[in-house]
Each structure stands twice: as structure tokens, then as C-alpha cells.
Amino acid sequence: MVNTFYVSLMVVVFGILLNALAGLAFAKLSFSGKNALFVMVVFSFMIPFEAISIPLYGVLRDLGWLNIYKAMIIPGIANGLVVSIFPLQKYYVKGLSGTGIKG
């Protein structure tokens, strides 16, 4: 129970932090490849986690990350990035228009 709470807490805390920063970057910053990268994020909605779970195991095995916390935390954060970047980017485009942050 403690292990589940720890992994869930780490995924949620770091996921919210990274999602908020990535959404703000897509909404307000201008950098080369921004549109192509955002399209890749949106298209990654179509890839189910079950399709990448076996190759992911191979990557984690090659990194030597089996049976440690970061093997659950980092893929969990990456899986959650896809779901939250798009809505946060749309929120920042509409919600921060009067803050003076220029993009």
C-alpha cells in the first residue's frame, strides 16, 4: 500500500509539473518545430499503452531499471503527458490572454 501511494504521488506531482510547463510552452513560446511537435503529441493519443508495453519492458530491461521505482514512475509520467498537454495548452491560450505573457 505504501509503495502504491509513493509511485502514484510521484507520477501525479511530477506529471502536473511537466504538463503545466509543456502546455505553457506550446501556448506562449515560439520555437522552431513547435507545430510539428504539437502534432506528434496529439497523434500520440491514438497509440494505446498496450501497444507499447512489451517494447517498453525491453527498454527498461536494457536500462537496468527492472524492480525499481523509476521503472514505474517515468513511464507513468510519460503516459500522462499525452493526456494533459493538449487541454492545458488550450487553457493557457484562452486563460492567460490578459496576463501580459507574450508568445
C-alpha positions as CSV (number, residue, x, y, z in Angstrom):
1,M,0.0,0.0,0.0
2,V,2.9,2.4,0.8
3,N,4.6,1.6,-2.5
4,T,1.4,2.3,-4.5
5,F,0.9,5.6,-2.7
6,Y,4.6,6.6,-3.3
7,V,4.5,5.8,-7.0
8,S,1.1,7.4,-7.5
9,L,2.2,10.5,-5.7
10,M,5.4,10.9,-7.7
11,V,3.6,10.4,-11.0
12,V,0.9,12.9,-10.1
13,V,3.2,15.6,-8.7
14,F,5.8,15.4,-11.5
15,G,3.2,14.8,-14.2
16,I,1.3,18.0,-13.2
17,L,4.5,20.0,-13.1
18,L,5.7,18.8,-16.5
19,N,2.3,19.0,-18.1
20,A,1.8,22.6,-16.9
21,L,5.2,23.7,-18.2
22,A,4.8,21.9,-21.6
23,G,1.3,23.3,-22.1
24,L,2.6,26.8,-21.3
25,A,5.5,26.4,-23.7
26,F,3.2,25.3,-26.5
27,A,0.7,28.1,-25.8
28,K,3.0,31.1,-25.3
29,L,6.5,30.4,-26.6
30,S,7.6,30.4,-30.2
31,F,10.3,27.9,-31.2
32,S,11.2,26.1,-34.3
33,G,9.3,22.8,-34.8
34,K,6.6,23.8,-32.4
35,N,3.7,22.9,-34.6
36,A,5.3,19.6,-35.7
37,L,6.0,18.6,-32.1
38,F,2.4,19.5,-31.1
39,V,1.0,17.4,-33.9
40,M,3.1,14.5,-32.7
41,V,1.7,14.9,-29.2
42,V,-1.9,15.0,-30.5
43,F,-1.3,11.9,-32.7
44,S,0.2,10.0,-29.8
45,F,-3.4,10.0,-28.4
46,M,-4.1,7.2,-30.9
47,I,-1.4,4.8,-29.6
48,P,-2.8,2.7,-26.8
49,F,-0.5,1.9,-23.9
50,E,-1.0,-1.8,-24.5
51,A,0.7,-1.5,-27.9
52,I,3.9,-0.1,-26.3
53,S,4.0,-2.1,-23.1
54,I,6.2,-5.0,-24.4
55,P,8.7,-2.8,-26.2
56,L,8.8,-0.6,-23.0
57,Y,9.7,-3.7,-21.0
58,G,12.7,-4.3,-23.3
59,V,13.8,-0.7,-22.9
60,L,13.5,-0.8,-19.1
61,R,15.4,-4.1,-19.1
62,D,18.2,-2.7,-21.2
63,L,18.5,0.3,-18.9
64,G,18.7,-2.0,-15.9
65,W,15.6,-0.4,-14.4
66,L,13.7,-3.6,-13.5
67,N,12.3,-3.9,-10.0
68,I,13.0,-0.2,-9.1
69,Y,10.6,2.7,-8.6
70,K,11.7,4.8,-11.6
71,A,10.7,2.0,-13.9
72,M,7.1,2.7,-12.8
73,I,7.3,6.4,-12.3
74,I,8.9,7.7,-15.5
75,P,6.7,5.7,-17.9
76,G,3.7,6.7,-15.8
77,I,4.6,10.4,-16.2
78,A,5.2,10.0,-19.9
79,N,1.9,8.2,-20.4
80,G,0.1,11.1,-18.6
81,L,1.8,13.8,-20.7
82,V,-0.2,12.8,-23.7
83,V,-3.5,13.3,-21.9
84,S,-2.9,16.6,-20.3
85,I,-0.7,18.7,-22.6
86,F,-3.4,19.4,-25.1
87,P,-6.1,20.6,-22.7
88,L,-3.6,22.7,-20.7
89,Q,-2.3,24.3,-23.9
90,K,-5.8,25.3,-24.9
91,Y,-6.4,26.6,-21.4
92,Y,-3.3,28.8,-21.5
93,V,-4.2,30.1,-24.9
94,K,-7.6,31.3,-23.7
95,G,-7.0,31.8,-20.0
96,L,-3.8,33.8,-20.0
97,S,-4.6,36.2,-22.7
98,G,-4.8,39.2,-20.3
99,T,-1.7,38.4,-18.2
100,G,0.9,40.1,-20.4
101,I,2.7,36.9,-21.2
102,K,3.7,37.2,-24.8
103,G,4.2,34.2,-27.0
